[in-house]
Amino acid sequence: MQIILIEDDKRISDFILKGLEENTHFVTLYKSAEDFLNHYLQLSFDLIICDIMLPGMDGMQLVQTIRYKKIYTPVLMLTALNSVQDKVSALDFGADDYMTKPFHFDELLSRINALTRRHQYTQKEERSNTFAIGDMLVDLNQYTVKIAGEEVILSPREFKLLNYLIENNNKAVSRIQILNAVWGITFDNHTNVVDVYISYLRNKIEKNQKYIYTIKGIGYMLKAD
């Protein structure tokens, strides 16, 4: 695992470096928040361990800064500050965990493992919320659709319709089922709104290949040609 350690106390940083490297982790040490921010674009890392009381920018400010920069790597605050308000502030600013000094190294290792497991599970869940079929890629978290790498703008209703077809990929769904799922069960069942929106959707996503098939006497089905 690639770990960033931001700690200006040499005695503590030497202790942590030695322990983590003995446990097969790769550690890069920075003695200030500014030094880390000057290099983070060139780094690959899985976890940040950060002191709060640092020279210049403190650890709280650093966490706020990296979250603003959309760096969502887990952050473990490791500090001598042990008041409830310090812990609350650090977590509110974006830290994922908080340990006070002095500490047992086995507990540090355990917290590192827990944080990385949690991050990996989150990444897997996010990846599972993308759907690819043919040259279409749908991100169900970001509500985006790309055809051959180019973004296609859908209205909220069109996206909800596409999402329902994705949930039932390779299954025929009736117009009534679509109405109930996309517009609500109180909608007029005799309307042709489903056919109209299917037409809208086809015009936007079927630039290069067919995705939505009409199933005679039933409704529609999403599948790759």
DOTIKE-978534 format. One record per residue: residue in three letters; x, y negated, z of N, C-alpha, C, CB in turn. Coordinates in steps of 0.001 Angstrom, whole numbers, plus 500000, padded with zeros to 6 digits. Each point is the difference from the previous one (the first is absolute). Glycine has a CB too. Layout:
ALAXYZXYZXYZXYZ;...
END
This chain:
MET500839501193500000499161498807500000500874498757500000498177501238501216;GLN501452497751498008500725498732499943499389499040501015500571500351497547;ILE500215499269503453499505499146501079500774498694500030499331502022501328;ILE499938496872498806500607498683500202499965499698501496499286499183497678;LEU501872500485502892500084499603501404500410498533500057500603502368500732;ILE498566496817499921500307498573500145500196499738501485498659499344497911;GLU502601500533502480500359499930501426501331499268500125498757502168500520;ASP501281496802500330501236499221500140500853500422501179498818498128498953;ASP500680502757501908500764500489501143500823501210499555498233499161501640;LYS503090500675498291500866501058499454499920501285500810501522498238499140;ARG498394501669502170499936501199500831498756500824499655501239498797501841;ILE497634500527498016498755500709499689500012500513498568498777498571501652;SER501687500605497407499994500430498599500930501185499786499477497657499296;ASP501686502351501374500918501143499872499352501281500513501957498450500254;PHE497320501435500861499325501153500597498920500547499058500458499067502302;ILE498746500035497129498923500428499106500569500564498704498483498266500993;LEU502504501063498447500624500490498756500540501411500172500595497650499389;LYS500158502559501682500593501315500245498919501071500138501956498895501126;GLY497005500805499646498948500988500223499216500322498738499841499188502325;LEU499808499785496906499221500239498787500811500739498948498684497947500483;GLU502584501685499367500838500676499008500250501448500381501078497823499457;GLU499012502467501842500133501388500449498745500811499692501548499235501809;ASN497322500056498025498741500661499645499695499870498505499151499541502314;THR501914500288496904499975500035498528499252498838499356500128502444500187;HIS499712496448500533499401498809499403501112499095499451498012500139501593;PHE501651499118497357500914499007499455499571498631500521500443501403497912;VAL500483497889502720499646498754500675500824498843499437499393501282502088;THR499917497609497622500659498755499594499743498965501080499741500535497523;LEU501349498894503009499895499061501121500072498558499507501041501706501524;TYR498051497453498994500062498553499809499925499342501368498924500152497696;LYS501880498788502491500061499342501292499057498804500105502346500755500168;SER496964498941498738499028498898500040498896500270498993501789498363500712;ALA497069501012499521498871500129499073500346499386498650498392499946501931;GLU502311498922498095500360499324498756500893500871499132499803497809501165;ASP501133502900499465500907500865499249499220501108499297501848499498501636;PHE497177501080499072499164501029499383499201499435498834499854501175502200;LEU499528497667497980499177499410498945500816499632498770498472499141501754;ASN502805500593498437500867499682498868500348501229499167500922498116501325;HIS498827503071499223500418501222499308498872500989499723502177499692501080;TYR496607500070499457498984501051499973499592500421498589499194499118502159;LEU500906499979496875499609500362498637500912501061499399499088497710499717;GLN502138502388500788500945500982499486499977501301500801501422498119499204;LEU497677501968501769500004501138500917498822500935499762501159498578501671;SER499062502669498680498919500980500064499930500473501450500303500738497545;PHE498523499174503075499930500365501413498615500549500347501716498236500540;ASP498259502622500499498772500671500429499468499463501325500775502025498795;LEU500078497285501961499611499532501333500892498827500389499210502323500666;ILE500215496728500068500768498881500548499906500051501518499575498578497934;ILE501579501412502727500068499873501456500553498608500288500348502531500369;CYS498924496687500402500347498582500123499893499518501437499209499638497669;ASP501817499634502764499944499309501293499156498732499836502290500920500687;ILE497186498568500414499252498744499929500936498812500188497945501159500872;MET502913498921500142500886498869500306501246500071499129499144499921502374;LEU500766499434496474501093499969499035500484498569499821499075502028498825;PRO502164497771500746500455498636499698499266499455498788502256500515500970;GLY497352498216499068499247499435498889498568500479500026502080499879498645;MET497436500629500211498643500538499928499856501184500958499802499245497592;ASP499139500746503234499831501127500920499226501137499335500051498409501943;GLY499842502709498776499365501184499434498536499818499670501606501313501265;MET497698497886499541498583499727499731499846499278498658499534499873502486;GLN501291499108497308499948499250498743500378500876498811500550497912501256;LEU500404502981498961500418500893498922498859500914499566502344499923500872;VAL496948500638500100498884500887499657498942499234499217500439501387502057;GLN499231497410498386499047499183499256500474499746498575499297498929502140;THR501986500805497718500562499688498682499937501191499065501500498342501070;ILE498890502833499404500024501158499099498581500456499652502204500706500990;ARG496857499120499931498618500343499663499448499000498970499663501013502310;TYR500722497734497806499600498995499011500579500355498632499886498229501802;LYS501315502349498193500638500409498750499473501346499509502038498726500674;LYS496938501789499989499359501272499642500949501191500127498516498736498452;ILE502332501218502571500825501149500362499256500722501121502213498844499323;TYR497292502348500389499166500709500973500721501185500642498009499298498690;THR503305500720501203500807501014500665499740499943501514501774499852498172;PRO498123501298502502499775499973501451501094499237500739498820502183499804;VAL500760497052501215500932499212500820499842500401501457499913498068498366;LEU501197502323502239500033500314501429500764498896500706499890502503499562;MET499448496774501327500659498967500788500671500668501207498308498228499249;LEU502977501468500937500771500579501101500622498847500764500476502160498719;THR498995497538502471500358498742500651499945500111501521499132498777498011;ALA501554500286502632499953499938501459498741499298500492502493499988500043;LEU496811499315499090498772499316500396498909501037500243500647497937498672;ASN498791502052502525499075501080500347498645499533500508501976501332500520;SER497683497393499272498687499548500453498922500487499028501044497966501098;VAL497748502128499410498881500421499162499812499033498841498897501064501986;GLN501258497627498275499816499004498950501036500150498896499032498452501690;ASP502216501889498676501035500231498980499612501168499101501758499105501562;LYS497746501959499046499603501174499223498822499681499090500822501480501842;VAL498189497835498720498818499638499213500391499113498827498567500173502053;SER502288498840498204500413499079498938500738500732498888500147498160501683;ALA500775502722498691500772500733498995499090500854499120501965500030501558;LEU497094500653499060499083500845499234499065499156499143500120501740501795;ASP499437497129498737499129499114499223500733499402498805498721499480502082;PHE502572500275498069500781499413498915500338501018498910500940498380501642;GLY498837502920498638500224500992498955500900501151500355499648498197498489;ALA500902501828502727500804501154500411499105501223500152501644498486501175;ASP498946502692498635499229501241500103500158500685501351500255500265497554;ASP500846499460503147500227500607501316500939499088500779499658502367499094;TYR500435497887502220500732499105500896500623500835501098498448498062499499;MET502872501857500650500710500677501086500818498988500771500087502141498687;THR499994498048502622500782499085500824501328500639500399497879498951500854;LYS503120500188499297501318500426500483500007499904501526501142499219497848;PRO499552501689502822500709501183499484499020501079499553501928499489501517;PHE498551501448497668499126501023499449500738501332499940498759498261498661;HIS500460502813501262500572501335499793500091500248498494499043500867502215;PHE502120499612497347500197500153498560499035501023499404502405499390500303;ASP497258501652500443499054501006499492498638499377499717501211501780501289;GLU498388497271499553498720499319499747500092499145498743499504499979502468;LEU501640499365497316500187499216498780499866500885498774501502498419501232;LEU499149502741498781499901500931498871498559500440499772502329500787500467;SER496963499488500628498612500445499886499124498916499382500329501482501992;ARG499869497282498410499210498896499445500334499757498530499905498962502277;ILE501374501181497375500406499870498597499288501045499153502246499099500702;ASN497745502139499766499340501077499250498508499755499872501736501591500802;ALA497635497931500275498552499736499958499677498890499009499799500732502390;LEU501002498203497611499750498881499094500163500415498541500778498427501778;THR500252502345497934500227500389498606498946500992499528502453499612500305;ARG497101501280500573498913500917499634498741499224499661500977501772501479;ARG498697497257499370498797499190499785500086499242498675499716499769502490;HIS501464499688497220500192499251498750499871500912498791501501498398501199;GLN499044502813498914499904500956498889498561500414499756502295500823500524;TYR496936499384500560498593500358499841499247498865499304500110501450502068;THR500168497308498331499343498845499388500318499910498525500096498806502173;GLN501172501415497470500399499958498602499294501073499194502208499086500681;LYS497650502109499898499310501088499300498532499647499777501585501671501019;GLU497792497730500012498599499606499852499843498942498923499604500540502404;GLU501336498518497547499930498958498981500191500584498612500855498339501651;ARG500109502605498242500221500620498695498779500783499561502444500132500477;SER496862500506500503498839500807499644498838499140499514500725501695501675;ASN499351496998498560498946499100499559500294499381498643499502499533502374;THR501366501095496876500181499632498607499516501167499151501980498476500535;PHE497414501198498351499425501022499128500501499755498586497935500229501468;ALA502658500791497930500520499880498639499291501000499097502245499227500872;ILE497333500290497972499382500865498997500317499404498629498121500731501597;GLY502453500066497528500416499478498709500977498857500196497811500682498985;ASP501942498188500363500866498835500181499396498981500964500875500359497694;MET498135500096503113499356499115500983500499500316501399497962499823498542;LEU502406499126502193500420500117501392499118499090500846502392500546499326;VAL496934500051501658499087499253500862500550500015501426498005500587498524;ASP502192498240502048500440499877501395498783499643500831502357499278499333;LEU497165501684501451498777499815500774500223499141501240499215502204499167;ASN502063497581501204500296499093501112500018498551499539501323501808501101;GLN499294497959497747500154498639499491498860499588499059502467500284500220;TYR496640500648499458498877499731499086500505499523498638498544499423501972;THR502470501277497516500549499644498698499903501182499047501556498355501087;VAL498326501316497641499957501005498937500999499587498930497554500562500469;LYS503293500381499134500952499733498931499821501023498883501627499003501653;ILE498355500519497131499938500857498821501319499832499256497445499813499824;ALA503311501281500071501322499967499349500866498886500586498983500918497887;GLY500929498910503423500828499024500691499453498591500048501853501373499328;GLU497068498344499956499423498659499988498747499950500871500922499616497688;GLU499005499375503177498877499913500933498711499629499274501587499345501826;VAL497339501336498564498663499740499469499162499430501141500182501880498259;ILE499165497005501508499209499353501044498572500545499987501425497917499824;LEU498170502687501288498634500493500149499269499164501036500719502328499365;SER497980497536500443499182499363501030499878500962501178498709498644498265;PRO500928500871502925499834500898501145499049501160499717500448498061501473;ARG498453501687497815499043501066499696500590501003499016498113498407500417;GLU502617501094498595500637500900499040501028500888500697499640498310498171;PHE501110501088502751500994500796500722499321501039500886501585498052499962;LYS497314501575500666499278500955500845499458501156499163499389498142501585;LEU500148501559497221499522501042499090501146500913499594498199498465499159;LEU502937500949500472501161500811499627500451500858501167500702498251498359;ASN499310501176502829500402500749501189499092501203500224500891497890501008;TYR497796501928498792499073501114500179500257501100498961498290498404500941;LEU501979501199497831500304500995498971501300500731500322498795498601498294;ILE502176500676502264501267500629500396499757501025501106501263497906499367;GLU497918501720501613499695500929501096499366501287499485499702498047501530;ASN499638501862497319499337501165499410500662500392498678497841499319501102;ASN503462500480498836500766500300498796499723501422499507501774498395500760;ASN497927501717497938499694501292499356498675500601500465502444500389499808;LYS496700498791500798498662500449500384498966499084499350500867500927502205;ALA498062499654497303498917499202499433499170499406501136499938501454497918;VAL499822497233502014499172499334501007498819499339499281502015499601501541;SER496837500482499081498792499457499376499925498493500182498823502169500403;ARG500320497203498816499793498560500148499455499660501378499595499825497546;ILE499525501048502992499443499765501336501104500065501050497789500967499272;GLN503127500004500606501119500092500946500870498747499942499983502501499763;ILE500276497035499027500811498797499845499287498787500596501032500969497921;LEU497673498911501798499221498892500576500081500002501524498447500087498032;ASN501350501073502544500005500097501456501360499622500592498262501790499837;ALA502818498670499491501341499770500536500507498589499762500453502387499637;VAL499230497049499215500592498723499599499096498811500287501239501219498247;TRP497444498985501625499068498882500196499135500153501248499973499707497542;GLY499904501500502984499184500213501193498693500687499672501031497998501018;ILE498454502770499919498840500854499733498716499208499768501081501749501382;THR498905496983498993498777499211499816499917499371498612500004499540502446;PHE501032500685496728500002499394498677498968500670499103502425499419500266;ASP497043499838498782498991500512499070500571501151499168498923497720499907;ASN500544503477500286500521501185499309499711500000498503499706501244502113;HIS499443497876497425499651499990498576500829498988499205497688500704500627;THR503213498633500045500813499001499318501054500657499111499616498422501906;ASN500889500839497114501080500507499154501345499412500407498371500275498125;VAL501723499198503128501214499335500445501210500934499971498593498518501428;VAL501190502772498826501120500943499966500597500059498598498948501348501850;ASP500212498794497155500472500085498619500712498707499589498110501581499459;VAL501362497280501001500616498715499669501406499917500589497726498915499928;TYR502410501471501348501308499906500646500970501065499505498875499047501996;ILE500613502099497623500861501004499373500579499434498711498637501877501006;SER500532497403498240500463499362498768501066498946500293497756500418498960;TYR502008498755502085501004499011500400501335500680500314498174498518500912;LEU501740502560499871501194500704500459500747500627498821498876500454502208;ARG500370500171496903500633500610498828500750498960499172498199501742499959;ASN501186497101499849500630498953499198501318499526500601497739499299499248;LYS502380500789502072501202499503500669501099501048500134498541498438501225;ILE501089502830499000501039500995500294500293500950498846499306499851502350;GLU499800500227496671500211500967498920500638499329498782498028501330500821;LYS503139498052499413500720499342498913500730501021499128500267497957501434;ASN500308503044499231500840500965499287499427501413499985501937498617500631;GLN497205501713500318499420501337500042498672499971500739502293501022499930;LYS496963500066499930498672500090500593500109500580501413498951500288497705;TYR500307499118503223499980500481501382498602500382500469501968498565500449;ILE497032500658499156498641500211500516499155500676498925500194497972501517;TYR499307503201498808499215500793499050498531499995500409502003501459499512;THR497141498455499493498558500131500233499637501476500006499540497756498912;ILE499848502676502174499551501385500110498492500009499747501863500609501667;LYS497748499880497193498610499915499554499049500623501019500786500064497626;GLY498180499186502704498981500477500931500395499904501459499270501499498228;ILE501972498076502055500461499916501395500464498583500341500683502421499908;GLY500428497169499484500554498669500333501372499829499403498697499967502117;TYR502297499883498738501348499686499520501047500822500745499246497678499418;MET501947502412499949501118500707500611501294499283499618498740502215499936;LEU502150497650501054501328499451499752500993501154499842499442497888501312;LYS501265502119497576501045501016499794500937499513498907498445501880500717;ALA502753498695499273500960499666498954499631500745498734501813499596501701;ASP498393499766497170499674500608498707500947501156499704499122497795499168;
END
